Amino acid sequence: TIPQVKPIEFISIPPMKNTTGALKAFISVRIGGVTIHDLRVIQQDGKSAWVAPPQKEIPARDGGKSKYFPVVEFTEDLKQRVSDAILAEWGNYNDDEAPAF
């Protein structure tokens, strides 16, 4: 059987004003009955934007470099659908206004 494709519903894309780094937005989406917070839109100068899933930081005990682990993992197909939908929606507004959902 072919799995039913759930729509991606946007919960929030709060505008980030005065962004000087690569982080451009935090996004929350709902897919079916699951809400996922803290997806991030990343865009380095001169590069295309991309979507990073939420992650958890584990600080190093010795004060060294922290490690980061994914909070949620997507299948490749779902990852592409979520990324495409987020980047399309994010591109539809500017820093002065949040989209109405």
Secondary structure as GFF3:
##gff-version 3
##sequence-region A 1 101
A	DSSP	beta_strand	8	12	.	.	.	ID=ss1
A	DSSP	beta_strand	23	31	.	.	.	ID=ss2
A	DSSP	beta_strand	34	42	.	.	.	ID=ss3
A	DSSP	beta_strand	50	52	.	.	.	ID=ss4
A	DSSP	beta_strand	55	58	.	.	.	ID=ss5
A	DSSP	beta_strand	67	70	.	.	.	ID=ss6
A	DSSP	alpha_helix	76	90	.	.	.	ID=ss7
###
